[in-house]
Amino acid sequence: MLYVEMDGRCGNQLFHYAVARYIQLAIGNKEKLCLNFNKIFEKKDENNGWIDYLKDFKTVPYSYYSKSGTILKNESNFIQKIAIGLKAIQIKSLTKKSRQEQADKAEVGQRTLNKLGVYWVREGVNQIYPYKNNKILVSGICESNFIYEIQEQLQKELIPVTPVSSLNKSLLEKIDNCNSVCISVRRGDFFNNKNAKKYGVCSPEYYIRAKKYFDKKRLENTVYFCFSDDIEWCKENLKFTDKNVIFVSQEMPVYETLRLMSRCKHFILSNSTFSWWGQFLSEYKDKIVVSPARWNNDGYDTNLIDKNWILIDA
């Protein structure tokens, strides 16, 4: 059995699934997936996105974990518990270090943990080493570029189960039939009192400069599709008055938004995992991706930024 500790909303859940599939495919695709949504379901706040998003996509089959608590605690055997405990001691010893210093040490002991069937994919883990094991445990944030190795497989699986809505058919046709640029603007809880200092990276000027980058390239038949959880803020602050800018509110199912975003040919990202998945699932071979040069305000150099992207100070 391959157990996965799920956490976060759609973008984060897709990363957890991707890491599980990476392991599953590497060891022969025979281990069954069991996903622990306890952290999510215990919030009991479906209106704010604390749900299972994977059910809306054509994923491989999985079951729900039925016990309370975490898989690292409940499902680890004696040897795994020792390895997890030693790693936990190392993590605790770094708590007073910077986020980047902690990330730099994240890969210490990774291969040994993986041999024992433990995949604790924390910030800074750039590679994992799949091994067959009677019981495999996946936990952590699971955000890493190594899943590009199975990108084509994930593009086949992370397709919405539900066909495109009748309301969005014409919009999807527009996206398909032009040089479509997805502008993804994340607002919401990134800019509340609790999170703004850490995640409030992308200023209006960033999006304006990113759009000017594409304007100067003069791609034939360029149309910008601005997706946001706060579309009125975008209209008021980004000052995009060009006729080739279409504002798309995210007041639709999340899978529908991701479908539309991923069908675009080029991307202007925000520092959001959901935004990242839009470009990852795009199958356009010559896509141009513009990203903020940093994804947080606390000095952590995320491994999600690709070396081929165009980076702009946010």
N, C-alpha and C positions, 0 to 999 in steps of 0.2 A: 504494500500500500504506500502511496505517495501522499503524505499529509501536507497541507499548505495553510499557514496562518494568514488569513485575509485581513486587509485593513484599508481604510481610505474610501474615496469615492471612485468613479469610473476609471480615470487615468491610472490611479494607484492599483486598482484591482486588475487591470490589464497587465501591469508589470508583474504582479504575483503569478498570474496565469502563465505569462510568457516564460518566466523562469522555470515553472513546473514543467511546461512543455519542452523546454530546452533539455531538461534532465530526462524527461520521459522519452524523447526522441533519441537521445544519445545512448540510452541503455537498452533500447529495443522496443520502446512504445508499448510495453506490456503492463507496467504498473498502473493500477487504477488510481484516479485522483479522488481525494477526500478533502474538501475545503472547509476550513473552520471560520465561519462568519460571526463568531461570538462577539468580537470587538465591535462589529458593525451593528448587528441586530440588537445588542444590548442598549444601544443609544435610543432605540424606539422612536426614531425621528425620520420617517420616510419622506416627509415633505422637504427635508433638507438634504436628501440624497443618500441616506444611510440604508441602502438596499443592496441586493445582489444584482449587479449590472450584467454579469456574464450570461445570465439566463436569456438575455435579448440577442445573443450572438450564436453563431454556428460553431460553438466550441466542441471539443471532444466531451464525452459524457463524464460527469462528476457527481459525487454524492456529498451530502452535508454531514459535517462532523456533529455527532449527537451528544457528546459529553460537554459539561461546563469546563471552563478553564482553558489553558493554552496547550498546544500540542507538544511544545518543548518540555513542558512539565509532565503532562499526562502520558505521552507515548514513547518517551526516550527510555532505552534500556540502561542498565547500570553503567556500561562503558560510555555510552553517549552522554549520560548525566555527568560523568567525570569531565569529559571534554567540554561540555557546555559550561560547567562550573568554572573550569580554568579560563575559558574565553570570557566569561562574565567578570572574573577577577581582573583580567587585563583591561576590559572595558571600563570597569569602575576606577581603575588606577589612572585613567585618562580623563576623568570627568572634569578636572580643572583646566585641561588643555583646551586649545581652540578647536572649533569644529573641523578645521582643515587638518590639524595635528591628529585628531581622533580618526579622521578618514584615512590618513596616511598609514595608520597602523591596523586598519580594518582587515587587511589580507593576511596578517600574521596568523599562522595556524590554519589557514583556509583549506589547504589540501588535506591535512590530517582530519579536520572536521568532515570534509566531503567523503573521505574514505570510510568514515564511520557512519555515513548516511545523514549527516547534519549539514544543512545549507543555510547558514545565518548570513544572509546577503544584506549587510549594512552599507551605509554610505562609504564609498571608497573601494568597494569590492568591484574590481574590473574584470574578473574571470572566475569561473567555478570549474570544478573537475568532476564530472559525473561518474559515479561508480554504482554498480549493482549492489543492492543491500536489501535485506528482508523488510526493513522499515526505513523510509526516507522522510525526513522532516525539513520543511522549507519555512523560513521565517525572515523577518527584517523588512526593509523598505523595497528591496528587489529592483531598484532602479539602476540599470547599467546597460551600456551599449553592446555587450556581448550578444544580446538577443538579435542583433542584426544578422547573425549567422543563420537564424531560422526565419528571416523576414518573409520570404515568399510563402512559407507554410502558414505563418500567422496571418498574412493577408488573405489567405483562403478561409481561415477559420473565424476571423473577427469581422464577419459580414453579418449585418442584422438579419434575424430570422424573418422579421416582418418586411414585406415589400415597401418600397418608397410610397409615402402617402400621396393621395391625389393632389393635395394642396402644394406639394413640393416637386411634382413631376416637371413642371415647366422650369422651375429654378434649377433642377438638376440638369436639364437640357442646356440651359444657359451656361452652367459651369462646364459641361462637357464640350461645348462648341465655341469656346473662346480661350484666350490665354488667361485663365482664371487664377487670381492671386487671393489666397485665403489670408485675411487679417484676423488673427485670433486675439481678442482683448479680454483678459481675465480681470475682473474686478471683485465683487462680492467680499468674501471673508479675507482676501489678501490685503484689503485696505481698511479693515476694522481696527479698533484701538489696540487689540491684542496682537495682530499679525503685521500691521503696516510697516513697522520698523524693520522686520526681518524679510518680508516678502513683497513689500510695496516698491518694486523695482521699476516697472515700465511706466514712464511718464508719457504724457501726450506727445512731447517732442520726439520720443523714441519712435512712435508709430508714424509720425509725420516724416521723420528722416528716412525711415525704412520705405515708406511709399515713394518718396522722392528718388530713392535708389532704383526702384522699378520704373518710375517715370522716365528716368534718364536712359534706361536700356531700350526704351521705345519698342517693346515687343508688340508684334502685330495683334490687333484686336484684344488689348488688355482690358479686363474687367476685374475690379476689386470686390470681393465679397467679405464684408466685415461681420464676423460672428462675435457675439458678446452676451454675457449674463447681465449687462447693463447697457442696452443699446441706446437709451436716451443720453447717458453720459458720453457715449462715443459721438453722437450727433452734435452735442454741445461743445465738446472739448477738442475733438480731432479736426474739426473745421474742414471735413472732406466735402466739398461742394461740387466736385466733378460729376458729370452725368454717368461716368463709368464706375461709380461706387454704389454698391447695393448693400444696405444694412439689413442683416439677418438676425432677428431676435432668436435667442435660444429657448423660447417658450414652446418647446416641442420635446418629445422624448429624447433622451440623451443619445441613444443609438442613432436617431435620425439626424441630429446635429453632426455627429461624428461621420456618418455616411456622406453628408454634403461636404464637410470639410475635406475629407480624404479624397474626394473626387477632383479637388482643385489641382492645378498643375504646379503652382508655386506657393510659397508660404512666408508670411510674416508672423513669427511666433511671439507669444508672451512666455513668461517663465512659469509655465504650467505643464503638468504631465499630460493633461487632456489635449492641450495644444500640440505637444510633442507627438502624441499618437496620431494626430491628423496627418502630419507629414510622413510619419513612419508607414502608415497604411496606404498612402498614395502610391499608385503603381506607375506614375509618369516618370519615365527614365531620365529626362533632362531637367528635373525640377531644381529650382533655385530656392534655397531656404535662408531667410534672414532671421537672426536671433539676437536677443539682448546679449551683450558681452559677458554679463554676469547674471546668475539666476537667483541670487539672494544678496542680502546686505551684510552678511556676517563673515565674509571672507572664504567661504567654502567653494572650491573650484570643482563644480559638478562634472561628472563624466558623461553627462547626457549631451553636451555640446559637441557636435561633430566637427572634425577638422576641415571639412569642405564647406561649412556654412559661412555666410557673410555675417560678421559680428559688428554690431553697432552699440555704442555706449547708450545705456538706458537713462 
